[in-house]
Amino acid sequence: MKGKILLVDDEQTLTDALTYLLSKEGFQVICASSGASALQKTFQENPDLIILDIMLPEIDGYEVCRTIRAKGFLKPVLLISAKDEEVDKIVGLEVGADDYVTKPFSTKELIARVRAHLRRDKRNDADFKKSKNQIIKIGGLEIFPGSREVFLDSKLVPLSSQEYDLLFFLASNPDKVLTHDQILEKIWGYDFEGDSNVVQAAIKRLRVKLNENSLTGEKIINVRGIGYRFAGEKRL
């Protein structure tokens, strides 16, 4: 099996078609048709990736994504929706989704994105394991690559896998301006085909989480028209 996917959608025809195609590609597919069921199966099954519709009975996809991130689910979440306004995509990314695909979509494109996100997860795990002994300390911020944990003033900061990778990349290059393209390439991969707002949304989420614990989030500085830099000297 190439990985376990939780498919959450209340449209049975689409669910049946995607289940067939993903299974044919070698993925194990688990289905849920409501937000409540999605929450339950996320923590029962611990999937490698979630394909999550926004318009769901009981609890919508935004709230499902927000809840599972708050409870520590770190794997990729790919939102699908008939909503195609930019604001809908931005909201989806801000609640913790890794990607957003608008219905109707090409099933080949969706499967390609699933593969890309799973490859990115494996690639980043391998990259960061190489640096597992290089603890990064910047002020009250401590990053432990071995356990992929982040502490601020000795308090654990809950980050998704993608948020951790982004912070690690920024903090590993203190006072260096990193362009949007460099960040996109490193964190999302060469083959990423998602929305261009993903970097901005991920930076915003990271700032919020860091600022909830201290003023460290203010160290992520926007370099207008270019990208971002992390202020502060790094000590290993």
Biotite code that builds the C-alpha atoms (Angstrom):
import biotite.structure as struc

atoms = struc.array([
    struc.Atom([0.000, 0.000, 0.000], chain_id="A", res_id=1, res_name="MET", atom_name="CA", element="C"),
    struc.Atom([1.200, 3.506, -0.869], chain_id="A", res_id=2, res_name="LYS", atom_name="CA", element="C"),
    struc.Atom([-0.586, 5.075, 2.079], chain_id="A", res_id=3, res_name="GLY", atom_name="CA", element="C"),
    struc.Atom([-3.882, 5.412, 3.907], chain_id="A", res_id=4, res_name="LYS", atom_name="CA", element="C"),
    struc.Atom([-6.281, 8.145, 2.783], chain_id="A", res_id=5, res_name="ILE", atom_name="CA", element="C"),
    struc.Atom([-9.365, 9.385, 4.598], chain_id="A", res_id=6, res_name="LEU", atom_name="CA", element="C"),
    struc.Atom([-11.888, 10.592, 2.004], chain_id="A", res_id=7, res_name="LEU", atom_name="CA", element="C"),
    struc.Atom([-14.586, 12.853, 3.471], chain_id="A", res_id=8, res_name="VAL", atom_name="CA", element="C"),
    struc.Atom([-17.514, 13.809, 1.224], chain_id="A", res_id=9, res_name="ASP", atom_name="CA", element="C"),
    struc.Atom([-21.297, 13.394, 1.404], chain_id="A", res_id=10, res_name="ASP", atom_name="CA", element="C"),
    struc.Atom([-21.665, 13.078, -2.371], chain_id="A", res_id=11, res_name="GLU", atom_name="CA", element="C"),
    struc.Atom([-21.846, 9.323, -2.838], chain_id="A", res_id=12, res_name="GLN", atom_name="CA", element="C"),
    struc.Atom([-21.184, 9.280, -6.578], chain_id="A", res_id=13, res_name="THR", atom_name="CA", element="C"),
    struc.Atom([-17.951, 11.245, -6.170], chain_id="A", res_id=14, res_name="LEU", atom_name="CA", element="C"),
    struc.Atom([-16.911, 9.186, -3.154], chain_id="A", res_id=15, res_name="THR", atom_name="CA", element="C"),
    struc.Atom([-17.404, 5.928, -5.064], chain_id="A", res_id=16, res_name="ASP", atom_name="CA", element="C"),
    struc.Atom([-15.443, 7.203, -8.076], chain_id="A", res_id=17, res_name="ALA", atom_name="CA", element="C"),
    struc.Atom([-12.520, 8.528, -6.030], chain_id="A", res_id=18, res_name="LEU", atom_name="CA", element="C"),
    struc.Atom([-12.418, 5.416, -3.850], chain_id="A", res_id=19, res_name="THR", atom_name="CA", element="C"),
    struc.Atom([-12.156, 3.261, -6.967], chain_id="A", res_id=20, res_name="TYR", atom_name="CA", element="C"),
    struc.Atom([-9.445, 5.400, -8.571], chain_id="A", res_id=21, res_name="LEU", atom_name="CA", element="C"),
    struc.Atom([-7.353, 5.838, -5.418], chain_id="A", res_id=22, res_name="LEU", atom_name="CA", element="C"),
    struc.Atom([-7.607, 2.130, -4.611], chain_id="A", res_id=23, res_name="SER", atom_name="CA", element="C"),
    struc.Atom([-6.512, 1.333, -8.159], chain_id="A", res_id=24, res_name="LYS", atom_name="CA", element="C"),
    struc.Atom([-3.439, 3.516, -7.552], chain_id="A", res_id=25, res_name="GLU", atom_name="CA", element="C"),
    struc.Atom([-2.545, 1.420, -4.515], chain_id="A", res_id=26, res_name="GLY", atom_name="CA", element="C"),
    struc.Atom([-3.942, 3.565, -1.689], chain_id="A", res_id=27, res_name="PHE", atom_name="CA", element="C"),
    struc.Atom([-6.015, 2.276, 1.185], chain_id="A", res_id=28, res_name="GLN", atom_name="CA", element="C"),
    struc.Atom([-9.179, 4.419, 1.278], chain_id="A", res_id=29, res_name="VAL", atom_name="CA", element="C"),
    struc.Atom([-11.386, 5.037, 4.307], chain_id="A", res_id=30, res_name="ILE", atom_name="CA", element="C"),
    struc.Atom([-14.572, 7.058, 3.819], chain_id="A", res_id=31, res_name="CYS", atom_name="CA", element="C"),
    struc.Atom([-16.625, 9.413, 5.960], chain_id="A", res_id=32, res_name="ALA", atom_name="CA", element="C"),
    struc.Atom([-19.751, 11.325, 4.935], chain_id="A", res_id=33, res_name="SER", atom_name="CA", element="C"),
    struc.Atom([-20.085, 13.869, 7.751], chain_id="A", res_id=34, res_name="SER", atom_name="CA", element="C"),
    struc.Atom([-17.902, 16.178, 9.777], chain_id="A", res_id=35, res_name="GLY", atom_name="CA", element="C"),
    struc.Atom([-18.509, 14.253, 12.988], chain_id="A", res_id=36, res_name="ALA", atom_name="CA", element="C"),
    struc.Atom([-17.544, 10.979, 11.330], chain_id="A", res_id=37, res_name="SER", atom_name="CA", element="C"),
    struc.Atom([-14.440, 12.619, 9.842], chain_id="A", res_id=38, res_name="ALA", atom_name="CA", element="C"),
    struc.Atom([-13.256, 13.698, 13.290], chain_id="A", res_id=39, res_name="LEU", atom_name="CA", element="C"),
    struc.Atom([-13.803, 10.239, 14.717], chain_id="A", res_id=40, res_name="GLN", atom_name="CA", element="C"),
    struc.Atom([-12.056, 8.394, 11.873], chain_id="A", res_id=41, res_name="LYS", atom_name="CA", element="C"),
    struc.Atom([-9.117, 10.796, 11.783], chain_id="A", res_id=42, res_name="THR", atom_name="CA", element="C"),
    struc.Atom([-8.024, 9.745, 15.248], chain_id="A", res_id=43, res_name="PHE", atom_name="CA", element="C"),
    struc.Atom([-9.143, 6.122, 14.952], chain_id="A", res_id=44, res_name="GLN", atom_name="CA", element="C"),
    struc.Atom([-7.363, 5.469, 11.656], chain_id="A", res_id=45, res_name="GLU", atom_name="CA", element="C"),
    struc.Atom([-4.504, 8.029, 11.678], chain_id="A", res_id=46, res_name="ASN", atom_name="CA", element="C"),
    struc.Atom([-4.473, 8.430, 7.863], chain_id="A", res_id=47, res_name="PRO", atom_name="CA", element="C"),
    struc.Atom([-1.451, 9.603, 5.907], chain_id="A", res_id=48, res_name="ASP", atom_name="CA", element="C"),
    struc.Atom([-3.563, 12.223, 4.114], chain_id="A", res_id=49, res_name="LEU", atom_name="CA", element="C"),
    struc.Atom([-7.129, 13.558, 4.263], chain_id="A", res_id=50, res_name="ILE", atom_name="CA", element="C"),
    struc.Atom([-9.227, 14.649, 1.283], chain_id="A", res_id=51, res_name="ILE", atom_name="CA", element="C"),
    struc.Atom([-11.866, 16.835, 2.899], chain_id="A", res_id=52, res_name="LEU", atom_name="CA", element="C"),
    struc.Atom([-14.977, 18.414, 1.395], chain_id="A", res_id=53, res_name="ASP", atom_name="CA", element="C"),
    struc.Atom([-15.968, 21.771, 2.902], chain_id="A", res_id=54, res_name="ILE", atom_name="CA", element="C"),
    struc.Atom([-19.758, 21.483, 2.654], chain_id="A", res_id=55, res_name="MET", atom_name="CA", element="C"),
    struc.Atom([-20.563, 18.639, 5.056], chain_id="A", res_id=56, res_name="LEU", atom_name="CA", element="C"),
    struc.Atom([-23.480, 17.731, 7.334], chain_id="A", res_id=57, res_name="PRO", atom_name="CA", element="C"),
    struc.Atom([-23.183, 18.558, 11.060], chain_id="A", res_id=58, res_name="GLU", atom_name="CA", element="C"),
    struc.Atom([-19.689, 20.086, 11.000], chain_id="A", res_id=59, res_name="ILE", atom_name="CA", element="C"),
    struc.Atom([-18.225, 21.755, 7.919], chain_id="A", res_id=60, res_name="ASP", atom_name="CA", element="C"),
    struc.Atom([-14.780, 20.987, 6.529], chain_id="A", res_id=61, res_name="GLY", atom_name="CA", element="C"),
    struc.Atom([-13.249, 24.214, 7.812], chain_id="A", res_id=62, res_name="TYR", atom_name="CA", element="C"),
    struc.Atom([-14.159, 23.314, 11.383], chain_id="A", res_id=63, res_name="GLU", atom_name="CA", element="C"),
    struc.Atom([-13.014, 19.715, 10.927], chain_id="A", res_id=64, res_name="VAL", atom_name="CA", element="C"),
    struc.Atom([-9.619, 20.930, 9.709], chain_id="A", res_id=65, res_name="CYS", atom_name="CA", element="C"),
    struc.Atom([-9.321, 23.504, 12.492], chain_id="A", res_id=66, res_name="ARG", atom_name="CA", element="C"),
    struc.Atom([-10.227, 20.892, 15.130], chain_id="A", res_id=67, res_name="THR", atom_name="CA", element="C"),
    struc.Atom([-7.867, 18.144, 13.986], chain_id="A", res_id=68, res_name="ILE", atom_name="CA", element="C"),
    struc.Atom([-4.979, 20.608, 13.758], chain_id="A", res_id=69, res_name="ARG", atom_name="CA", element="C"),
    struc.Atom([-5.717, 21.866, 17.271], chain_id="A", res_id=70, res_name="ALA", atom_name="CA", element="C"),
    struc.Atom([-5.688, 18.267, 18.507], chain_id="A", res_id=71, res_name="LYS", atom_name="CA", element="C"),
    struc.Atom([-2.329, 17.517, 16.950], chain_id="A", res_id=72, res_name="GLY", atom_name="CA", element="C"),
    struc.Atom([-3.056, 15.827, 13.607], chain_id="A", res_id=73, res_name="PHE", atom_name="CA", element="C"),
    struc.Atom([-0.041, 16.765, 11.469], chain_id="A", res_id=74, res_name="LEU", atom_name="CA", element="C"),
    struc.Atom([-0.511, 14.954, 8.165], chain_id="A", res_id=75, res_name="LYS", atom_name="CA", element="C"),
    struc.Atom([-1.527, 16.694, 4.896], chain_id="A", res_id=76, res_name="PRO", atom_name="CA", element="C"),
    struc.Atom([-5.127, 17.886, 4.458], chain_id="A", res_id=77, res_name="VAL", atom_name="CA", element="C"),
    struc.Atom([-6.413, 18.588, 0.968], chain_id="A", res_id=78, res_name="LEU", atom_name="CA", element="C"),
    struc.Atom([-9.693, 20.550, 0.840], chain_id="A", res_id=79, res_name="LEU", atom_name="CA", element="C"),
    struc.Atom([-12.135, 20.103, -2.046], chain_id="A", res_id=80, res_name="ILE", atom_name="CA", element="C"),
    struc.Atom([-15.069, 22.430, -2.649], chain_id="A", res_id=81, res_name="SER", atom_name="CA", element="C"),
    struc.Atom([-17.402, 23.951, -5.213], chain_id="A", res_id=82, res_name="ALA", atom_name="CA", element="C"),
    struc.Atom([-16.550, 27.322, -3.644], chain_id="A", res_id=83, res_name="LYS", atom_name="CA", element="C"),
    struc.Atom([-14.046, 29.008, -5.917], chain_id="A", res_id=84, res_name="ASP", atom_name="CA", element="C"),
    struc.Atom([-13.711, 32.504, -4.470], chain_id="A", res_id=85, res_name="GLU", atom_name="CA", element="C"),
    struc.Atom([-10.218, 33.515, -3.356], chain_id="A", res_id=86, res_name="GLU", atom_name="CA", element="C"),
    struc.Atom([-11.468, 34.247, 0.169], chain_id="A", res_id=87, res_name="VAL", atom_name="CA", element="C"),
    struc.Atom([-12.700, 30.635, 0.505], chain_id="A", res_id=88, res_name="ASP", atom_name="CA", element="C"),
    struc.Atom([-9.259, 29.329, -0.447], chain_id="A", res_id=89, res_name="LYS", atom_name="CA", element="C"),
    struc.Atom([-7.532, 31.687, 1.976], chain_id="A", res_id=90, res_name="ILE", atom_name="CA", element="C"),
    struc.Atom([-9.829, 30.624, 4.836], chain_id="A", res_id=91, res_name="VAL", atom_name="CA", element="C"),
    struc.Atom([-9.118, 26.986, 4.045], chain_id="A", res_id=92, res_name="GLY", atom_name="CA", element="C"),
    struc.Atom([-5.373, 27.521, 4.126], chain_id="A", res_id=93, res_name="LEU", atom_name="CA", element="C"),
    struc.Atom([-5.578, 29.587, 7.299], chain_id="A", res_id=94, res_name="GLU", atom_name="CA", element="C"),
    struc.Atom([-7.409, 26.863, 9.238], chain_id="A", res_id=95, res_name="VAL", atom_name="CA", element="C"),
    struc.Atom([-4.546, 24.502, 8.453], chain_id="A", res_id=96, res_name="GLY", atom_name="CA", element="C"),
    struc.Atom([-5.191, 22.877, 5.068], chain_id="A", res_id=97, res_name="ALA", atom_name="CA", element="C"),
    struc.Atom([-2.201, 22.145, 2.843], chain_id="A", res_id=98, res_name="ASP", atom_name="CA", element="C"),
    struc.Atom([-4.031, 22.515, -0.458], chain_id="A", res_id=99, res_name="ASP", atom_name="CA", element="C"),
    struc.Atom([-7.385, 23.520, -1.963], chain_id="A", res_id=100, res_name="TYR", atom_name="CA", element="C"),
    struc.Atom([-8.961, 22.032, -5.090], chain_id="A", res_id=101, res_name="VAL", atom_name="CA", element="C"),
    struc.Atom([-12.107, 23.477, -6.684], chain_id="A", res_id=102, res_name="THR", atom_name="CA", element="C"),
    struc.Atom([-14.923, 21.254, -7.960], chain_id="A", res_id=103, res_name="LYS", atom_name="CA", element="C"),
    struc.Atom([-15.334, 20.101, -10.636], chain_id="A", res_id=104, res_name="PRO", atom_name="CA", element="C"),
    struc.Atom([-11.771, 18.889, -10.882], chain_id="A", res_id=105, res_name="PHE", atom_name="CA", element="C"),
    struc.Atom([-9.766, 16.427, -12.904], chain_id="A", res_id=106, res_name="SER", atom_name="CA", element="C"),
    struc.Atom([-9.370, 13.181, -10.975], chain_id="A", res_id=107, res_name="THR", atom_name="CA", element="C"),
    struc.Atom([-5.902, 12.824, -12.506], chain_id="A", res_id=108, res_name="LYS", atom_name="CA", element="C"),
    struc.Atom([-4.943, 16.216, -11.088], chain_id="A", res_id=109, res_name="GLU", atom_name="CA", element="C"),
    struc.Atom([-6.310, 15.319, -7.657], chain_id="A", res_id=110, res_name="LEU", atom_name="CA", element="C"),
    struc.Atom([-4.369, 12.057, -7.562], chain_id="A", res_id=111, res_name="ILE", atom_name="CA", element="C"),
    struc.Atom([-1.242, 13.904, -8.720], chain_id="A", res_id=112, res_name="ALA", atom_name="CA", element="C"),
    struc.Atom([-1.629, 16.349, -5.839], chain_id="A", res_id=113, res_name="ARG", atom_name="CA", element="C"),
    struc.Atom([-2.151, 13.507, -3.376], chain_id="A", res_id=114, res_name="VAL", atom_name="CA", element="C"),
    struc.Atom([1.075, 11.891, -4.567], chain_id="A", res_id=115, res_name="ARG", atom_name="CA", element="C"),
    struc.Atom([2.925, 15.217, -4.402], chain_id="A", res_id=116, res_name="ALA", atom_name="CA", element="C"),
    struc.Atom([1.892, 15.876, -0.797], chain_id="A", res_id=117, res_name="HIS", atom_name="CA", element="C"),
    struc.Atom([2.818, 12.362, 0.308], chain_id="A", res_id=118, res_name="LEU", atom_name="CA", element="C"),
    struc.Atom([6.198, 12.632, -1.462], chain_id="A", res_id=119, res_name="ARG", atom_name="CA", element="C"),
    struc.Atom([6.797, 15.998, 0.195], chain_id="A", res_id=120, res_name="ARG", atom_name="CA", element="C"),
    struc.Atom([6.115, 14.493, 3.620], chain_id="A", res_id=121, res_name="ASP", atom_name="CA", element="C"),
    struc.Atom([8.634, 11.699, 3.029], chain_id="A", res_id=122, res_name="LYS", atom_name="CA", element="C"),
    struc.Atom([11.202, 14.044, 1.485], chain_id="A", res_id=123, res_name="ARG", atom_name="CA", element="C"),
    struc.Atom([11.025, 16.544, 4.332], chain_id="A", res_id=124, res_name="ASN", atom_name="CA", element="C"),
    struc.Atom([11.236, 13.805, 6.960], chain_id="A", res_id=125, res_name="ASP", atom_name="CA", element="C"),
    struc.Atom([14.433, 12.565, 5.330], chain_id="A", res_id=126, res_name="ALA", atom_name="CA", element="C"),
    struc.Atom([15.904, 16.060, 5.017], chain_id="A", res_id=127, res_name="ASP", atom_name="CA", element="C"),
    struc.Atom([15.276, 17.053, 8.606], chain_id="A", res_id=128, res_name="PHE", atom_name="CA", element="C"),
    struc.Atom([16.447, 13.736, 10.048], chain_id="A", res_id=129, res_name="LYS", atom_name="CA", element="C"),
    struc.Atom([19.895, 14.604, 8.677], chain_id="A", res_id=130, res_name="LYS", atom_name="CA", element="C"),
    struc.Atom([19.938, 17.553, 11.066], chain_id="A", res_id=131, res_name="SER", atom_name="CA", element="C"),
    struc.Atom([18.486, 15.763, 14.086], chain_id="A", res_id=132, res_name="LYS", atom_name="CA", element="C"),
    struc.Atom([21.375, 16.699, 16.391], chain_id="A", res_id=133, res_name="ASN", atom_name="CA", element="C"),
    struc.Atom([21.429, 20.387, 15.426], chain_id="A", res_id=134, res_name="GLN", atom_name="CA", element="C"),
    struc.Atom([19.230, 22.009, 18.063], chain_id="A", res_id=135, res_name="ILE", atom_name="CA", element="C"),
    struc.Atom([18.369, 25.577, 17.116], chain_id="A", res_id=136, res_name="ILE", atom_name="CA", element="C"),
    struc.Atom([18.132, 28.192, 19.868], chain_id="A", res_id=137, res_name="LYS", atom_name="CA", element="C"),
    struc.Atom([17.097, 31.776, 19.165], chain_id="A", res_id=138, res_name="ILE", atom_name="CA", element="C"),
    struc.Atom([16.208, 33.723, 22.283], chain_id="A", res_id=139, res_name="GLY", atom_name="CA", element="C"),
    struc.Atom([13.506, 31.743, 24.080], chain_id="A", res_id=140, res_name="GLY", atom_name="CA", element="C"),
    struc.Atom([12.854, 29.626, 20.981], chain_id="A", res_id=141, res_name="LEU", atom_name="CA", element="C"),
    struc.Atom([14.209, 26.062, 20.872], chain_id="A", res_id=142, res_name="GLU", atom_name="CA", element="C"),
    struc.Atom([13.770, 23.728, 17.909], chain_id="A", res_id=143, res_name="ILE", atom_name="CA", element="C"),
    struc.Atom([14.561, 20.013, 18.328], chain_id="A", res_id=144, res_name="PHE", atom_name="CA", element="C"),
    struc.Atom([14.837, 18.328, 14.889], chain_id="A", res_id=145, res_name="PRO", atom_name="CA", element="C"),
    struc.Atom([15.157, 14.848, 16.403], chain_id="A", res_id=146, res_name="GLY", atom_name="CA", element="C"),
    struc.Atom([11.683, 14.956, 17.933], chain_id="A", res_id=147, res_name="SER", atom_name="CA", element="C"),
    struc.Atom([10.365, 17.734, 15.641], chain_id="A", res_id=148, res_name="ARG", atom_name="CA", element="C"),
    struc.Atom([9.295, 19.703, 18.717], chain_id="A", res_id=149, res_name="GLU", atom_name="CA", element="C"),
    struc.Atom([9.348, 23.449, 19.259], chain_id="A", res_id=150, res_name="VAL", atom_name="CA", element="C"),
    struc.Atom([9.472, 25.170, 22.651], chain_id="A", res_id=151, res_name="PHE", atom_name="CA", element="C"),
    struc.Atom([9.080, 28.822, 23.566], chain_id="A", res_id=152, res_name="LEU", atom_name="CA", element="C"),
    struc.Atom([10.197, 29.772, 27.059], chain_id="A", res_id=153, res_name="ASP", atom_name="CA", element="C"),
    struc.Atom([10.091, 26.036, 27.888], chain_id="A", res_id=154, res_name="SER", atom_name="CA", element="C"),
    struc.Atom([6.473, 25.735, 26.693], chain_id="A", res_id=155, res_name="LYS", atom_name="CA", element="C"),
    struc.Atom([5.646, 23.306, 23.861], chain_id="A", res_id=156, res_name="LEU", atom_name="CA", element="C"),
    struc.Atom([4.206, 24.978, 20.743], chain_id="A", res_id=157, res_name="VAL", atom_name="CA", element="C"),
    struc.Atom([1.823, 22.650, 18.837], chain_id="A", res_id=158, res_name="PRO", atom_name="CA", element="C"),
    struc.Atom([2.710, 22.846, 15.140], chain_id="A", res_id=159, res_name="LEU", atom_name="CA", element="C"),
    struc.Atom([1.538, 20.841, 12.151], chain_id="A", res_id=160, res_name="SER", atom_name="CA", element="C"),
    struc.Atom([4.214, 19.010, 10.170], chain_id="A", res_id=161, res_name="SER", atom_name="CA", element="C"),
    struc.Atom([4.173, 21.718, 7.521], chain_id="A", res_id=162, res_name="GLN", atom_name="CA", element="C"),
    struc.Atom([4.331, 24.537, 10.081], chain_id="A", res_id=163, res_name="GLU", atom_name="CA", element="C"),
    struc.Atom([7.302, 22.862, 11.757], chain_id="A", res_id=164, res_name="TYR", atom_name="CA", element="C"),
    struc.Atom([9.112, 22.462, 8.429], chain_id="A", res_id=165, res_name="ASP", atom_name="CA", element="C"),
    struc.Atom([8.491, 26.117, 7.590], chain_id="A", res_id=166, res_name="LEU", atom_name="CA", element="C"),
    struc.Atom([9.756, 27.369, 10.956], chain_id="A", res_id=167, res_name="LEU", atom_name="CA", element="C"),
    struc.Atom([12.801, 25.093, 10.777], chain_id="A", res_id=168, res_name="PHE", atom_name="CA", element="C"),
    struc.Atom([13.668, 26.401, 7.309], chain_id="A", res_id=169, res_name="PHE", atom_name="CA", element="C"),
    struc.Atom([13.310, 30.045, 8.348], chain_id="A", res_id=170, res_name="LEU", atom_name="CA", element="C"),
    struc.Atom([15.177, 29.648, 11.646], chain_id="A", res_id=171, res_name="ALA", atom_name="CA", element="C"),
    struc.Atom([17.961, 27.648, 9.962], chain_id="A", res_id=172, res_name="SER", atom_name="CA", element="C"),
    struc.Atom([18.638, 30.720, 7.819], chain_id="A", res_id=173, res_name="ASN", atom_name="CA", element="C"),
    struc.Atom([18.569, 33.605, 10.329], chain_id="A", res_id=174, res_name="PRO", atom_name="CA", element="C"),
    struc.Atom([18.706, 37.123, 8.890], chain_id="A", res_id=175, res_name="ASP", atom_name="CA", element="C"),
    struc.Atom([18.664, 35.720, 5.357], chain_id="A", res_id=176, res_name="LYS", atom_name="CA", element="C"),
    struc.Atom([15.900, 36.821, 2.980], chain_id="A", res_id=177, res_name="VAL", atom_name="CA", element="C"),
    struc.Atom([14.100, 33.765, 1.606], chain_id="A", res_id=178, res_name="LEU", atom_name="CA", element="C"),
    struc.Atom([11.962, 34.362, -1.459], chain_id="A", res_id=179, res_name="THR", atom_name="CA", element="C"),
    struc.Atom([8.418, 33.064, -1.872], chain_id="A", res_id=180, res_name="HIS", atom_name="CA", element="C"),
    struc.Atom([9.699, 30.678, -4.548], chain_id="A", res_id=181, res_name="ASP", atom_name="CA", element="C"),
    struc.Atom([12.478, 29.336, -2.324], chain_id="A", res_id=182, res_name="GLN", atom_name="CA", element="C"),
    struc.Atom([10.025, 28.671, 0.499], chain_id="A", res_id=183, res_name="ILE", atom_name="CA", element="C"),
    struc.Atom([7.463, 27.121, -1.837], chain_id="A", res_id=184, res_name="LEU", atom_name="CA", element="C"),
    struc.Atom([10.097, 24.883, -3.398], chain_id="A", res_id=185, res_name="GLU", atom_name="CA", element="C"),
    struc.Atom([11.565, 23.735, -0.073], chain_id="A", res_id=186, res_name="LYS", atom_name="CA", element="C"),
    struc.Atom([8.368, 23.184, 1.914], chain_id="A", res_id=187, res_name="ILE", atom_name="CA", element="C"),
    struc.Atom([5.840, 22.235, -0.763], chain_id="A", res_id=188, res_name="TRP", atom_name="CA", element="C"),
    struc.Atom([8.191, 20.782, -3.359], chain_id="A", res_id=189, res_name="GLY", atom_name="CA", element="C"),
    struc.Atom([9.081, 21.295, -7.021], chain_id="A", res_id=190, res_name="TYR", atom_name="CA", element="C"),
    struc.Atom([5.890, 19.614, -8.204], chain_id="A", res_id=191, res_name="ASP", atom_name="CA", element="C"),
    struc.Atom([3.449, 21.608, -6.068], chain_id="A", res_id=192, res_name="PHE", atom_name="CA", element="C"),
    struc.Atom([0.480, 22.787, -8.147], chain_id="A", res_id=193, res_name="GLU", atom_name="CA", element="C"),
    struc.Atom([-1.659, 24.409, -5.466], chain_id="A", res_id=194, res_name="GLY", atom_name="CA", element="C"),
    struc.Atom([-2.721, 27.978, -4.797], chain_id="A", res_id=195, res_name="ASP", atom_name="CA", element="C"),
    struc.Atom([-0.050, 30.703, -4.671], chain_id="A", res_id=196, res_name="SER", atom_name="CA", element="C"),
    struc.Atom([-1.385, 31.948, -1.309], chain_id="A", res_id=197, res_name="ASN", atom_name="CA", element="C"),
    struc.Atom([-0.136, 28.899, 0.584], chain_id="A", res_id=198, res_name="VAL", atom_name="CA", element="C"),
    struc.Atom([3.084, 30.556, 1.749], chain_id="A", res_id=199, res_name="VAL", atom_name="CA", element="C"),
    struc.Atom([1.322, 33.684, 2.998], chain_id="A", res_id=200, res_name="GLN", atom_name="CA", element="C"),
    struc.Atom([-1.350, 31.653, 4.799], chain_id="A", res_id=201, res_name="ALA", atom_name="CA", element="C"),
    struc.Atom([1.203, 29.327, 6.407], chain_id="A", res_id=202, res_name="ALA", atom_name="CA", element="C"),
    struc.Atom([3.315, 32.280, 7.607], chain_id="A", res_id=203, res_name="ILE", atom_name="CA", element="C"),
    struc.Atom([0.203, 33.862, 9.115], chain_id="A", res_id=204, res_name="LYS", atom_name="CA", element="C"),
    struc.Atom([-0.677, 30.660, 11.010], chain_id="A", res_id=205, res_name="ARG", atom_name="CA", element="C"),
    struc.Atom([2.888, 30.315, 12.250], chain_id="A", res_id=206, res_name="LEU", atom_name="CA", element="C"),
    struc.Atom([3.003, 33.911, 13.474], chain_id="A", res_id=207, res_name="ARG", atom_name="CA", element="C"),
    struc.Atom([-0.257, 33.443, 15.373], chain_id="A", res_id=208, res_name="VAL", atom_name="CA", element="C"),
    struc.Atom([0.980, 30.296, 17.118], chain_id="A", res_id=209, res_name="LYS", atom_name="CA", element="C"),
    struc.Atom([4.301, 31.856, 18.047], chain_id="A", res_id=210, res_name="LEU", atom_name="CA", element="C"),
    struc.Atom([2.729, 35.092, 19.253], chain_id="A", res_id=211, res_name="ASN", atom_name="CA", element="C"),
    struc.Atom([0.335, 33.146, 21.471], chain_id="A", res_id=212, res_name="GLU", atom_name="CA", element="C"),
    struc.Atom([3.375, 31.966, 23.396], chain_id="A", res_id=213, res_name="ASN", atom_name="CA", element="C"),
    struc.Atom([5.734, 34.964, 23.183], chain_id="A", res_id=214, res_name="SER", atom_name="CA", element="C"),
    struc.Atom([6.805, 37.757, 20.850], chain_id="A", res_id=215, res_name="LEU", atom_name="CA", element="C"),
    struc.Atom([8.874, 35.365, 18.718], chain_id="A", res_id=216, res_name="THR", atom_name="CA", element="C"),
    struc.Atom([6.297, 35.486, 15.931], chain_id="A", res_id=217, res_name="GLY", atom_name="CA", element="C"),
    struc.Atom([7.333, 39.076, 15.316], chain_id="A", res_id=218, res_name="GLU", atom_name="CA", element="C"),
    struc.Atom([10.749, 37.770, 14.265], chain_id="A", res_id=219, res_name="LYS", atom_name="CA", element="C"),
    struc.Atom([9.234, 36.524, 10.985], chain_id="A", res_id=220, res_name="ILE", atom_name="CA", element="C"),
    struc.Atom([9.662, 39.682, 8.967], chain_id="A", res_id=221, res_name="ILE", atom_name="CA", element="C"),
    struc.Atom([7.944, 40.379, 5.659], chain_id="A", res_id=222, res_name="ASN", atom_name="CA", element="C"),
    struc.Atom([10.322, 41.610, 2.958], chain_id="A", res_id=223, res_name="VAL", atom_name="CA", element="C"),
    struc.Atom([7.905, 43.365, 0.665], chain_id="A", res_id=224, res_name="ARG", atom_name="CA", element="C"),
    struc.Atom([7.659, 41.914, -2.809], chain_id="A", res_id=225, res_name="GLY", atom_name="CA", element="C"),
    struc.Atom([10.356, 39.320, -2.127], chain_id="A", res_id=226, res_name="ILE", atom_name="CA", element="C"),
    struc.Atom([9.630, 36.990, 0.774], chain_id="A", res_id=227, res_name="GLY", atom_name="CA", element="C"),
    struc.Atom([10.491, 36.649, 4.464], chain_id="A", res_id=228, res_name="TYR", atom_name="CA", element="C"),
    struc.Atom([13.417, 36.576, 6.855], chain_id="A", res_id=229, res_name="ARG", atom_name="CA", element="C"),
    struc.Atom([13.775, 35.319, 10.412], chain_id="A", res_id=230, res_name="PHE", atom_name="CA", element="C"),
    struc.Atom([15.484, 37.903, 12.629], chain_id="A", res_id=231, res_name="ALA", atom_name="CA", element="C"),
    struc.Atom([17.944, 36.812, 15.264], chain_id="A", res_id=232, res_name="GLY", atom_name="CA", element="C"),
    struc.Atom([21.217, 34.973, 15.628], chain_id="A", res_id=233, res_name="GLU", atom_name="CA", element="C"),
    struc.Atom([21.150, 31.191, 15.529], chain_id="A", res_id=234, res_name="LYS", atom_name="CA", element="C"),
    struc.Atom([23.050, 29.144, 18.119], chain_id="A", res_id=235, res_name="ARG", atom_name="CA", element="C"),
    struc.Atom([23.559, 25.400, 17.607], chain_id="A", res_id=236, res_name="LEU", atom_name="CA", element="C"),
])
